[in-house]
Amino acid sequence: MSKLYIVPTPIGNLKDMTFRAVEVLKEVDLILAEDTRTSGKLLKHYNIATPSQSHHMHNEHRTVEHLVQKIKSGTTVALISDAGTPAISDPGFLLTRACIENNIEVDCLPGATAFVPALVNSGMPNDKFVFEGFLPPKKGRQTRLLLLAEETRTIIFYESPHKLIKTLSQFCEYLGEDRPVSVSRELTKLYEETIRGSAKEVLEHYTAKPPKGEIVIVVGGKPKT
């Protein structure tokens, strides 16, 4: 029976690809990739010759209906993103939802997701946490931060390097300079690092040493009184 496979890919180190993920990508009829050029390097590394086509945030709204019909007609499809698990701050939700609505089986493989190692590395409570992904770039950002200032669970964010200073400054302003913060950068890669401290201390660190690479921020929740 045709189905949609959601296949996580490494967030940096290619050795983090699972045996099952390689097997599925070799056996399906079509791979949907966020960027075929980026994914092409991974597929070549594992000798995966399956045809691929782009499926990203700019075209997913237009292509979902066609893809659903393609899968229903018997094509087995795998969805991958540039790194990590599709639909986690990446394209994938719309197609997954459409497949479920059309009684198409969806099988998500376990695998790499950047926020999990960052959360564990932080040393902060991880029995309960909130994943926020990227903060709104402009509209709604202040409102969101004011709401999160009252959150008592550990909070996880994704951030780009050129916005990290702005975000840490706003944490100091809205959450407090003493709020615990852990920034994990370039996870699984050669220059991986995790910087921990208060919001003020981590801001001072990255103000003096501008960051590069993919970034996950873990913030302690508001202390319970």
C-alpha positions as CSV (number, residue, x, y, z in Angstrom):
1,M,0.0,0.0,0.0
2,S,1.3,3.5,-0.9
3,K,2.1,5.7,2.0
4,L,4.0,8.8,3.1
5,Y,7.2,8.4,5.0
6,I,8.5,11.2,7.2
7,V,12.3,10.7,7.3
8,P,14.6,12.7,9.6
9,T,18.0,13.5,8.3
10,P,21.2,14.4,10.2
11,I,21.4,18.0,11.7
12,G,25.2,18.0,10.9
13,N,27.1,14.8,11.3
14,L,26.2,12.5,8.4
15,K,26.9,9.4,10.7
16,D,23.6,10.2,12.5
17,M,21.6,8.8,9.6
18,T,19.8,5.6,10.7
19,F,20.0,2.3,8.8
20,R,16.2,2.4,8.5
21,A,16.2,5.9,7.0
22,V,18.7,4.9,4.3
23,E,16.6,1.8,3.6
24,V,13.4,3.7,3.2
25,L,14.9,6.4,1.0
26,K,16.3,3.7,-1.3
27,E,13.0,1.8,-1.5
28,V,10.4,4.6,-2.1
29,D,9.4,5.8,-5.5
30,L,10.0,9.6,-4.8
31,I,11.8,11.7,-2.3
32,L,10.4,15.2,-1.5
33,A,13.3,17.4,-0.4
34,E,13.3,20.9,1.0
35,D,16.3,21.8,-1.1
36,T,17.4,19.1,-3.6
37,R,20.9,20.5,-3.8
38,T,21.4,20.2,-0.1
39,S,19.8,16.8,0.1
40,G,21.7,15.7,-2.9
41,K,24.9,15.6,-0.9
42,L,23.3,13.3,1.7
43,L,21.7,11.0,-0.9
44,K,25.0,10.7,-2.8
45,H,26.9,9.9,0.4
46,Y,24.6,6.9,1.0
47,N,24.3,5.9,-2.7
48,I,20.6,6.7,-2.8
49,A,19.5,7.0,-6.4
50,T,15.8,7.6,-5.9
51,P,14.3,10.5,-7.9
52,S,13.8,13.6,-5.8
53,Q,11.9,16.9,-6.3
54,S,11.6,20.1,-4.2
55,H,9.0,20.6,-1.5
56,H,9.5,23.7,0.5
57,M,7.6,26.5,2.3
58,H,7.2,28.5,-1.0
59,N,5.5,25.8,-3.0
60,E,3.9,23.4,-0.5
61,H,0.5,25.1,-0.6
62,R,0.3,24.7,-4.3
63,T,1.6,21.1,-4.5
64,V,-0.1,19.3,-1.6
65,E,-3.3,18.4,-3.6
66,H,-1.2,17.0,-6.5
67,L,1.0,15.0,-4.2
68,V,-1.9,13.5,-2.3
69,Q,-3.4,12.3,-5.6
70,K,0.0,10.9,-6.6
71,I,0.3,8.9,-3.4
72,K,-3.3,7.7,-3.7
73,S,-2.5,6.5,-7.2
74,G,0.2,4.2,-5.8
75,T,3.4,6.2,-5.5
76,T,5.3,5.7,-2.3
77,V,6.8,9.0,-1.1
78,A,9.4,10.0,1.5
79,L,9.6,13.6,2.8
80,I,12.9,15.0,4.1
81,S,14.1,18.4,5.1
82,D,17.5,20.0,4.9
83,A,18.3,18.8,8.4
84,G,16.3,17.2,11.3
85,T,12.7,16.0,11.3
86,P,10.3,17.4,8.7
87,A,7.4,19.5,10.0
88,I,9.5,20.7,13.1
89,S,10.0,24.3,12.0
90,D,10.3,23.0,8.5
91,P,7.8,22.0,5.7
92,G,5.8,18.9,6.3
93,F,2.7,19.6,8.4
94,L,0.5,20.5,5.4
95,L,1.2,17.4,3.5
96,T,1.0,15.2,6.6
97,R,-2.4,16.6,7.5
98,A,-3.7,16.3,3.9
99,C,-2.6,12.6,3.8
100,I,-4.4,11.8,7.1
101,E,-7.5,13.6,5.8
102,N,-7.4,11.3,2.7
103,N,-6.8,8.1,4.7
104,I,-3.2,7.8,3.5
105,E,-0.9,6.0,5.9
106,V,1.8,8.3,7.4
107,D,4.9,6.7,8.9
108,C,7.3,9.1,10.8
109,L,10.7,7.5,11.5
110,P,12.5,8.4,14.7
111,G,15.7,10.4,14.2
112,A,17.6,13.7,14.6
113,T,15.9,16.8,16.0
114,A,18.0,19.7,17.1
115,F,16.1,20.7,20.1
116,V,16.4,17.4,22.0
117,P,20.2,17.3,22.4
118,A,20.1,21.1,23.2
119,L,17.5,20.6,25.9
120,V,19.5,17.7,27.5
121,N,22.8,19.6,27.2
122,S,21.3,22.6,28.9
123,G,21.0,20.9,32.3
124,M,17.6,22.5,32.8
125,P,14.5,20.6,33.9
126,N,13.3,18.6,30.9
127,D,10.4,16.6,32.4
128,K,8.1,19.4,31.1
129,F,9.0,21.9,28.4
130,V,7.6,24.2,25.7
131,F,8.9,24.2,22.1
132,E,8.4,27.7,20.6
133,G,10.5,27.3,17.4
134,F,11.3,30.7,15.9
135,L,9.8,33.8,17.6
136,P,7.8,36.1,15.3
137,P,10.2,38.3,13.4
138,K,8.3,41.6,14.1
139,K,4.6,41.7,14.5
140,G,3.5,39.8,17.7
141,R,7.1,39.3,19.0
142,Q,6.6,41.6,22.1
143,T,3.2,40.0,22.8
144,R,4.7,36.5,22.7
145,L,7.6,37.4,24.9
146,L,5.3,39.0,27.5
147,L,3.3,35.8,27.5
148,L,6.4,33.5,27.8
149,A,7.7,35.6,30.7
150,E,5.1,33.9,32.8
151,E,5.8,30.4,31.5
152,T,7.1,28.1,34.3
153,R,8.3,25.3,32.1
154,T,11.6,25.2,30.2
155,I,11.3,27.0,26.9
156,I,13.1,26.1,23.7
157,F,13.7,28.4,20.7
158,Y,15.4,28.2,17.3
159,E,17.3,31.3,16.2
160,S,19.5,32.5,13.4
161,P,22.9,33.8,14.3
162,H,22.3,37.3,13.1
163,K,19.3,37.6,15.4
164,L,20.8,36.0,18.4
165,I,22.0,39.3,20.1
166,K,18.6,40.9,19.6
167,T,16.8,37.9,21.1
168,L,19.1,37.6,24.1
169,S,18.7,41.4,24.7
170,Q,14.9,40.9,24.7
171,F,15.2,38.0,27.1
172,C,17.0,40.3,29.4
173,E,14.3,42.9,29.0
174,Y,11.2,40.8,29.2
175,L,12.3,37.7,31.1
176,G,14.9,39.2,33.3
177,E,18.7,39.4,33.2
178,D,19.1,36.5,35.7
179,R,16.9,34.1,33.8
180,P,19.0,30.9,33.0
181,V,19.9,30.5,29.3
182,S,21.7,27.8,27.4
183,V,22.7,28.4,23.8
184,S,23.7,25.3,21.7
185,R,25.4,26.1,18.4
186,E,26.5,23.8,15.5
187,L,25.2,20.7,17.2
188,T,26.9,17.4,16.0
189,K,29.4,19.5,13.9
190,L,33.1,20.2,14.3
191,Y,32.7,23.5,16.2
192,E,29.8,22.4,18.4
193,E,29.5,24.4,21.6
194,T,27.0,25.1,24.4
195,I,27.2,28.3,26.4
196,R,25.3,28.4,29.7
197,G,24.7,31.2,32.2
198,S,22.2,34.0,32.9
199,A,20.6,35.9,30.0
200,K,23.0,38.8,30.7
201,E,26.1,36.6,30.8
202,V,25.2,34.7,27.6
203,L,24.4,38.1,25.9
204,E,27.8,39.5,26.9
205,H,29.6,36.3,25.6
206,Y,28.0,36.5,22.2
207,T,28.3,40.3,22.0
208,A,32.1,39.8,22.3
209,K,32.1,36.8,20.1
210,P,29.5,37.0,17.3
211,P,28.0,33.6,16.6
212,K,27.9,31.5,13.5
213,G,25.9,28.4,12.5
214,E,22.6,26.9,13.6
215,I,21.4,27.8,17.0
216,V,19.0,26.4,19.7
217,I,18.3,28.5,22.8
218,V,17.0,26.9,26.0
219,V,15.6,29.2,28.6
220,G,14.6,28.3,32.2
221,G,11.0,28.8,33.1
222,K,9.8,31.5,35.6
223,P,10.6,30.4,39.1
224,K,7.5,29.2,41.0
225,T,6.8,31.2,44.1
